[in-house]
């Protein structure tokens, strides 16, 4: 067996980004064969990835990739367990790489995206290596691809909120302003025709019950409900909202003045809808005392 030198350990550590003791052990098990040691660490990284897969990953980052011509792009959310890892250069590079792959691969779901190539490996293989290196559960949660009818614009609020927007007409500044508006005001769709009928029906049911408690005649109650529905639709649709930079005009009026049109948009907020685990340290201590 070849002698395991400090230089060999250093070389393997630089190649894999893994710990010194892990690299030294892999070299010992592979009789000093650098290539076999790297393969062994890769196998072990998959095992480690499976061990952390059940841990809640509610932190992370949103990444956006737009083609040079502005006609195609993608937005992804990649999760990890802590904000510390979310800011790690290796993690942020992975997010950017996944966004670029999503924009070009033609994948239509996360499973297909995981099998897509990124460099010499697949997204899944790179993810597993990153799990081993950073020691946290990391997952590609979701992505969206947009083929623009106009031109794509985007906005990233740090790395926690992302907006991808398909805008026809206007200019680059308008696209950025509208994407920032969406991040701030969080509309659910472009206009009222896109609001799901069941959502409107549910709101009407709630407003009707509230209005009937006023004791007013049915015809007045009906007008009250219609008014509240109109207000609701203005609040949740992009076109109905007051523009954040000039609340005296709606986005609809802004677009008309600029002779522009929003065809579609998507917004991601990191960790949205993920139930974060709350640690009960008192219970943990008591449990430890009880088992002592």
C-alpha positions in Angstrom: 0.0 0.0 0.0 1.3 3.4 -0.9 2.2 5.7 2.0 -0.6 8.2 2.7 1.2 11.6 2.7 -0.1 15.0 3.9 0.2 16.2 0.3 -2.2 13.4 -0.9 -4.7 14.3 1.8 -4.5 18.0 0.8 -4.9 17.2 -2.9 -8.0 15.0 -2.2 -9.5 17.6 0.2 -9.1 20.4 -2.4 -10.7 18.1 -5.1 -13.7 17.2 -3.0 -14.0 20.0 -0.5 -14.5 17.3 2.3 -12.9 17.1 5.7 -9.3 16.1 6.3 -10.1 12.9 8.3 -12.7 11.8 5.8 -10.1 12.2 3.0 -7.4 10.4 4.9 -9.7 7.5 5.7 -10.8 7.2 2.0 -7.1 7.1 0.9 -6.3 4.4 3.4 -9.3 2.3 2.3 -8.3 2.7 -1.4 -4.6 1.9 -0.7 -3.5 5.4 -1.8 -5.3 5.4 -5.1 -6.5 9.0 -5.5 -9.2 8.2 -8.1 -10.6 5.3 -6.1 -10.6 7.5 -3.0 -12.6 10.2 -4.7 -15.1 7.6 -6.0 -15.3 6.1 -2.4 -16.1 9.6 -1.0 -18.7 10.1 -3.7 -20.4 6.8 -2.7 -20.3 7.9 0.9 -21.7 11.3 0.1 -24.8 9.6 -1.3 -25.2 7.7 2.0 -24.8 10.9 4.0 -27.3 12.6 1.8 -29.9 10.0 2.6 -29.3 10.4 6.3 -30.1 14.1 6.2 -33.0 13.9 3.7 -35.6 13.9 6.4 -34.5 17.1 8.0 -36.5 20.2 7.4 -34.9 22.5 4.8 -36.8 25.8 4.9 -34.0 28.3 4.2 -32.2 28.7 0.9 -32.2 30.9 -2.1 -34.0 31.8 -5.3 -32.1 31.9 -8.5 -33.0 33.3 -12.0 -31.4 32.7 -15.4 -32.5 34.6 -18.5 -31.3 33.9 -22.0 -29.3 36.7 -23.7 -32.2 37.6 -26.0 -34.6 37.8 -23.1 -37.0 35.4 -24.7 -36.6 32.4 -22.3 -35.7 32.0 -18.7 -36.2 30.1 -15.5 -36.5 30.7 -11.8 -35.7 28.1 -9.1 -35.9 27.7 -5.4 -33.2 25.6 -3.7 -33.6 24.9 0.0 -31.1 24.2 2.8 -31.4 24.0 6.6 -29.7 27.2 7.7 -29.2 30.8 6.5 -25.5 30.3 7.0 -25.3 27.6 4.3 -27.7 29.7 2.1 -25.0 32.3 1.9 -22.2 29.8 1.3 -20.4 30.4 -2.1 -20.7 26.7 -3.1 -24.5 26.8 -2.4 -25.1 30.0 -4.3 -23.1 28.7 -7.2 -25.2 25.6 -7.2 -28.4 27.7 -7.2 -27.2 29.7 -10.2 -26.2 26.5 -12.1 -29.6 24.8 -11.5 -31.4 27.9 -12.8 -29.3 27.8 -16.0 -29.9 24.1 -16.4 -33.7 24.6 -15.9 -33.8 27.3 -18.5 -32.1 25.1 -21.1 -32.9 21.5 -20.3 -36.6 21.4 -21.2 -37.3 19.5 -18.0 -40.9 19.7 -16.9 -40.6 18.6 -13.3 -38.0 18.4 -10.4 -37.4 14.7 -11.0 -36.5 15.3 -14.7 -34.4 18.4 -13.7 -32.4 16.2 -11.3 -31.3 13.9 -14.1 -30.2 16.9 -16.3 -26.6 17.5 -16.9 -24.6 20.3 -15.1 -21.0 20.1 -16.3 -19.8 16.5 -16.2 -22.4 15.4 -13.7 -26.2 15.5 -13.1 -27.9 18.0 -10.9 -28.7 15.1 -8.5 -25.0 14.1 -8.3 -23.8 17.7 -7.7 -26.5 18.1 -5.0 -25.4 15.0 -3.2 -21.8 16.2 -3.3 -22.9 19.5 -1.8 -24.8 17.8 1.0 -21.6 15.9 1.9 -19.5 19.0 1.8 -21.8 21.3 3.7 -23.5 18.8 6.0 -27.0 19.9 5.5 -30.1 18.6 3.6 -30.3 20.5 0.3 -33.1 20.1 -2.1 -34.3 21.6 -5.4 -37.8 22.4 -4.4 -39.4 23.9 -7.5 -38.8 25.8 -10.7 -40.7 27.6 -13.4 -39.7 28.2 -17.0 -41.2 31.0 -19.1 -41.0 31.4 -22.9 -41.7 35.1 -23.3 -44.2 36.6 -25.7 -42.4 39.9 -25.0 -39.2 40.1 -23.1 -38.3 38.7 -19.6 -37.5 41.0 -16.7 -36.7 39.9 -13.1 -36.0 41.1 -9.6 -34.3 39.4 -6.7 -34.8 40.8 -3.2 -31.5 39.5 -1.8 -31.9 35.8 -2.5 -35.2 35.3 -0.6 -37.8 36.6 -3.0 -37.6 36.3 -6.8 -39.9 37.5 -9.6 -39.7 36.6 -13.2 -41.9 38.7 -15.5 -42.9 38.6 -19.2 -43.4 42.2 -20.4 -44.3 43.3 -23.9 -43.5 46.9 -24.7 -42.0 49.5 -22.3 -38.3 49.4 -21.5 -35.9 47.7 -19.2 -36.6 50.1 -16.3 -40.3 49.4 -16.5 -39.7 45.7 -16.3 -37.5 46.1 -13.2 -40.0 48.4 -11.6 -42.9 46.0 -12.2 -40.9 43.1 -10.9 -40.1 45.0 -7.8 -43.7 46.0 -7.4 -44.8 42.3 -7.5 -42.2 41.4 -4.9 -43.5 44.2 -2.6 -47.3 43.9 -3.2 -47.5 40.1 -4.0 -50.4 39.9 -6.4 -51.7 36.4 -7.2 -52.2 36.9 -10.9 -52.2 39.5 -13.7 -55.9 40.4 -13.9 -59.3 39.5 -12.5 -60.0 37.0 -15.3 -57.2 34.8 -13.9 -58.5 34.7 -10.3 -59.9 31.2 -9.7 -63.7 31.0 -9.6 -63.6 29.1 -6.4 -61.5 31.8 -4.7 -64.1 34.5 -5.7 -67.0 32.2 -4.6 -65.4 31.7 -1.2 -64.8 35.4 -0.7 -68.4 36.2 -1.8 -69.6 33.7 0.8 -67.7 35.3 3.6 -68.6 38.8 2.6 -72.3 37.8 2.3 -72.3 36.4 5.8 -70.7 39.5 7.2 -73.0 41.9 5.3 -76.2 40.1 6.4 -75.3 40.8 10.0 -75.8 44.5 9.3 -79.5 43.9 9.1 -79.9 45.8 5.9 -82.2 44.9 3.0 -81.1 42.1 0.6 -80.6 44.6 -2.3 -78.3 46.7 -0.2 -76.5 43.6 1.0 -75.9 42.5 -2.6 -74.4 45.9 -3.5 -72.2 45.7 -0.4 -70.9 42.3 -1.4 -70.3 43.3 -5.0 -68.3 46.3 -3.7 -66.1 44.2 -1.5 -65.5 41.7 -4.2 -64.4 44.5 -6.5 -62.0 45.7 -3.8 -60.7 42.2 -3.3 -60.0 41.7 -7.0 -58.2 45.0 -7.1 -56.0 44.0 -4.1 -54.9 40.6 -5.5 -54.4 41.4 -9.2 -51.4 43.1 -10.6 -53.4 45.5 -12.8 -55.7 46.5 -10.0 -53.0 47.4 -7.5 -51.7 51.0 -6.9 -48.2 51.2 -8.3 -45.7 51.2 -5.5 -43.7 54.1 -6.9 -46.8 56.2 -7.5 -49.9 55.0 -5.5 -52.1 57.6 -7.2 -52.1 55.4 -10.4 -52.8 51.7 -10.8 -50.5 49.4 -12.6 -53.1 49.1 -15.3 -52.9 52.8 -16.0 -49.1 52.8 -15.8 -49.0 50.1 -18.5 -51.5 51.9 -20.7 -49.4 55.1 -20.5 -46.3 53.1 -21.5 -48.2 51.1 -24.2 -47.0 47.9 -22.5 -48.6 44.6 -21.4 -47.7 42.0 -18.8 -48.4 38.5 -20.2 -47.4 36.5 -17.1 -45.3 36.5 -14.0 -44.1 34.1 -11.3 -42.9 34.9 -7.7 -41.1 32.7 -5.3 -40.5 33.3 -1.6 -38.0 31.0 0.0 -39.6 28.6 2.4 -43.1 29.7 1.6 -45.5 26.9 2.8 -42.8 24.9 4.5 -43.5 24.2 8.2 -40.4 25.0 10.1 -39.5 22.8 13.1 -39.5 24.6 16.4 -37.1 23.2 18.9 -38.3 22.7 22.4 -35.0 22.8 24.3 -36.7 22.5 27.7 -38.4 19.3 26.6 -35.1 18.0 25.2 -33.2 18.7 28.5 -36.0 17.0 30.5 -35.9 14.0 28.2 -32.2 13.7 28.6 -32.5 14.0 32.4 -35.1 11.3 32.5 -33.0 8.9 30.5 -29.9 9.6 32.5 
